[in-house]
Amino acid sequence: MLSVAIKDAIVRLKESASDYAELIDDGRFDLGLYQPVDLDSQTPHARDELYIIAKGAGRFTCAGETKPFSPGDVFFVRAGTDHRFVKFTDDFATWVIFFAKRR
C-alpha cells in the first residue's frame, strides 16, 4: 500500500528546497505536493494532471477560465494546457497527480 500524509509531504517539500516534491512514482502516475510562494510560474506540462487542493484558497486559471478554489476542490488539466494558481493564500498547497504519457 502506498500512503502519504499531508504533514509528511510538507516536511519532504521543505527538505527539497523547491516548490514541488515528488512523493510517489508508480509508473502509471506520479504524486507530488506543490506549494508555490507568491507566484505560480509553471508552464504547460507534457502529461495530463489532476490537482486536489490540500490547503489554502485562491483562484485557478486554466485555458482562459478562472475559478475560485478551497480545500477539497479538484481540477483536471489536459497536457499542453496553459494553467496557474493566482491570488492564493500563504498556506496554499495542492496535491498533484501526473498521469503516465498516452501511447
Contacts in CASP RR format, 6 or more apart in sequence:
PFRMAT RR
TARGET T0000
AUTHOR 0000-0000-0000
METHOD contacts of the structure
MODEL  1
MLSVAIKDAIVRLKESASDYAELIDDGRFDLGLYQPVDLDSQTPHARDEL
YIIAKGAGRFTCAGETKPFSPGDVFFVRAGTDHRFVKFTDDFATWVIFFA
KRR
2 24 0 8 1.000
2 26 0 8 1.000
4 23 0 8 1.000
4 24 0 8 1.000
4 31 0 8 1.000
6 33 0 8 1.000
6 54 0 8 1.000
6 55 0 8 1.000
6 93 0 8 1.000
9 21 0 8 1.000
9 23 0 8 1.000
9 32 0 8 1.000
9 33 0 8 1.000
9 54 0 8 1.000
9 95 0 8 1.000
10 33 0 8 1.000
10 35 0 8 1.000
10 93 0 8 1.000
12 21 0 8 1.000
12 23 0 8 1.000
12 33 0 8 1.000
13 19 0 8 1.000
13 20 0 8 1.000
13 21 0 8 1.000
13 33 0 8 1.000
13 35 0 8 1.000
13 93 0 8 1.000
15 21 0 8 1.000
19 34 0 8 1.000
19 35 0 8 1.000
19 36 0 8 1.000
19 37 0 8 1.000
20 32 0 8 1.000
20 33 0 8 1.000
20 34 0 8 1.000
20 35 0 8 1.000
20 96 0 8 1.000
21 32 0 8 1.000
21 33 0 8 1.000
22 30 0 8 1.000
22 31 0 8 1.000
22 32 0 8 1.000
23 31 0 8 1.000
23 32 0 8 1.000
23 33 0 8 1.000
24 30 0 8 1.000
24 31 0 8 1.000
24 32 0 8 1.000
27 100 0 8 1.000
28 99 0 8 1.000
28 100 0 8 1.000
29 97 0 8 1.000
29 98 0 8 1.000
29 99 0 8 1.000
29 100 0 8 1.000
30 97 0 8 1.000
30 98 0 8 1.000
31 95 0 8 1.000
31 96 0 8 1.000
31 97 0 8 1.000
32 95 0 8 1.000
32 96 0 8 1.000
32 97 0 8 1.000
33 54 0 8 1.000
33 93 0 8 1.000
33 94 0 8 1.000
33 95 0 8 1.000
33 96 0 8 1.000
34 51 0 8 1.000
34 93 0 8 1.000
34 94 0 8 1.000
34 95 0 8 1.000
34 96 0 8 1.000
35 92 0 8 1.000
35 93 0 8 1.000
35 94 0 8 1.000
36 42 0 8 1.000
36 85 0 8 1.000
36 88 0 8 1.000
36 92 0 8 1.000
40 84 0 8 1.000
40 85 0 8 1.000
40 86 0 8 1.000
40 88 0 8 1.000
41 84 0 8 1.000
42 83 0 8 1.000
42 84 0 8 1.000
43 82 0 8 1.000
44 79 0 8 1.000
44 80 0 8 1.000
44 81 0 8 1.000
44 82 0 8 1.000
44 83 0 8 1.000
45 77 0 8 1.000
45 79 0 8 1.000
45 80 0 8 1.000
45 98 0 8 1.000
46 79 0 8 1.000
46 80 0 8 1.000
46 101 0 8 1.000
47 79 0 8 1.000
47 98 0 8 1.000
47 99 0 8 1.000
47 100 0 8 1.000
47 101 0 8 1.000
48 76 0 8 1.000
48 77 0 8 1.000
48 78 0 8 1.000
48 79 0 8 1.000
48 98 0 8 1.000
48 99 0 8 1.000
48 102 0 8 1.000
49 76 0 8 1.000
49 77 0 8 1.000
49 79 0 8 1.000
49 96 0 8 1.000
49 97 0 8 1.000
49 98 0 8 1.000
49 99 0 8 1.000
50 74 0 8 1.000
50 75 0 8 1.000
50 76 0 8 1.000
50 77 0 8 1.000
50 96 0 8 1.000
50 97 0 8 1.000
50 99 0 8 1.000
51 60 0 8 1.000
51 74 0 8 1.000
51 75 0 8 1.000
51 76 0 8 1.000
51 77 0 8 1.000
51 94 0 8 1.000
51 95 0 8 1.000
51 96 0 8 1.000
52 72 0 8 1.000
52 73 0 8 1.000
52 74 0 8 1.000
52 94 0 8 1.000
52 95 0 8 1.000
52 97 0 8 1.000
53 69 0 8 1.000
53 70 0 8 1.000
53 71 0 8 1.000
53 72 0 8 1.000
53 73 0 8 1.000
53 74 0 8 1.000
53 92 0 8 1.000
53 94 0 8 1.000
53 95 0 8 1.000
54 71 0 8 1.000
54 72 0 8 1.000
54 93 0 8 1.000
54 94 0 8 1.000
54 95 0 8 1.000
55 71 0 8 1.000
55 91 0 8 1.000
55 92 0 8 1.000
55 93 0 8 1.000
56 70 0 8 1.000
56 71 0 8 1.000
56 88 0 8 1.000
56 89 0 8 1.000
56 91 0 8 1.000
56 92 0 8 1.000
56 93 0 8 1.000
57 68 0 8 1.000
57 69 0 8 1.000
57 70 0 8 1.000
57 71 0 8 1.000
57 88 0 8 1.000
57 89 0 8 1.000
57 92 0 8 1.000
58 68 0 8 1.000
58 69 0 8 1.000
58 70 0 8 1.000
58 85 0 8 1.000
58 86 0 8 1.000
58 87 0 8 1.000
58 88 0 8 1.000
58 89 0 8 1.000
58 92 0 8 1.000
59 66 0 8 1.000
59 67 0 8 1.000
59 68 0 8 1.000
59 69 0 8 1.000
59 85 0 8 1.000
59 86 0 8 1.000
59 87 0 8 1.000
59 88 0 8 1.000
60 66 0 8 1.000
60 67 0 8 1.000
60 68 0 8 1.000
60 69 0 8 1.000
60 75 0 8 1.000
60 83 0 8 1.000
60 84 0 8 1.000
60 85 0 8 1.000
60 86 0 8 1.000
61 83 0 8 1.000
61 84 0 8 1.000
61 85 0 8 1.000
61 86 0 8 1.000
62 75 0 8 1.000
62 77 0 8 1.000
62 81 0 8 1.000
62 82 0 8 1.000
62 83 0 8 1.000
63 81 0 8 1.000
63 82 0 8 1.000
63 83 0 8 1.000
64 82 0 8 1.000
66 86 0 8 1.000
67 75 0 8 1.000
69 75 0 8 1.000
69 85 0 8 1.000
75 83 0 8 1.000
77 83 0 8 1.000
79 102 0 8 1.000
85 92 0 8 1.000
85 94 0 8 1.000
END
